[in-house]
């Protein structure tokens, strides 16, 4: 039996968030989006780029690329997670995806307009590595923490992630804003490229902490001698049949899917919105994203405490209402001050909704099951499919209207749907007398 609530194990697990959150901040939220828009916007072609012979609006291409990465992972995760549960290979796949993602980040060092195809491919592989690593790391939560501790432990993981990513972001911030300190020309692409390289190194290096400490899992009973397809399919069917009978989790996944389309798309598109619509300088954008990260630490902690008093579903419902309000306000903002104020609110609710969403799902997985990766594959596949549809709709609306504001306001509808299902979930919770 693996000892639950062991402080060393929990700290090590949280360090995986510390390691990979640098990717989420630098690559998906700050330096890469700003750098990407800058190098792909030219006097000759405006914001249009040619990718393998086809012409796209630059931000539409990057959103489609990210959506493709997540779509591939939606297909792969159930198969790989079922195999990992059957054969006891959670840590193996966690390591594999980490190496793919971190090396792809290092490959972005060579990304410029002349190597657009290489850059987009590395961008896609880095996203796939991040998604896969996070899913298998999430699957350890019910293994290392008891039900009553999972809100706190989940918040601790996100807290480590926000702190670690901010530290590396500050280092990258110096390179980008003060390149002269390192003998680099002011308008050189090198500071951004060095940042991508540092992310890959940081991710790979700090991931060794959980890789060393997290326990290896045991194969599921009866899986010995079976091949990957037979093992994966059998494990998938077993967990799927369990999930179909769990009314709370089924409804929760629908609510999670709906509001995740809004949350994740906003997180991924925020920097591009600031750069393209409000014409904010890269320094201002990086600063505001840093503020979001720092406020998110507080948000994750506060939501964990609040959930103890009023329940997870009540807190999630309230947070979704705030998200709806933020979408409406984002449509009308016209200057940097308004953007910063809204970013502070988004940071507070971003940390809370991510942390609490993970722990709410984890707490309803059957206790003592060995199939945690399979259960979490449904959670992560739901989130990534939400990102695919969210990004696709965001890019599609921008592509048709050439107005990113209309894409932002459309996201509010996803939150409304999520809120409706959370309210339904509250009734289910009352009937089943489930105490979160």
Protein Blocks (a to p, Z undefined) as FASTA:
>chain_A
ZZehilklmmmmmmmmmmmmmmmmmmmmmmmmmmmmmmmpcfklomacceehiacdfklm
mmmmmmmmmmmmmmmmmmmmmmmmmnopmmmmmmmmmmmmmmmmmmmmmgcfklmmmmmm
mmmmmmmmmmmmmmmmmmmmmmmpcfklmmmmmmmmmmmmmmmmmmmmmmmmmmmmmmml
nopafklcklmmmmmmmmmmmmmmmmmmmmmmmccddddehigoiafklmmmmmmmmmmm
mmmmmmklmmmmmmmmmmmmmmmmmmmmmmmmmmmmnopafklmmmmmmmmmmmmmmmmm
mmmmmmmmnojklmmmmmmmmmmmmmmmmmmpcbfklmmmmmmmmmmmmmmmmmmmmmmm
mmmgcehiaklmmmmmmmmmmmmmmmmmmmmmmmmmmmmnopaklmmmmmmmmmmmmmmm
mmmmmmmmmmnopaZZ
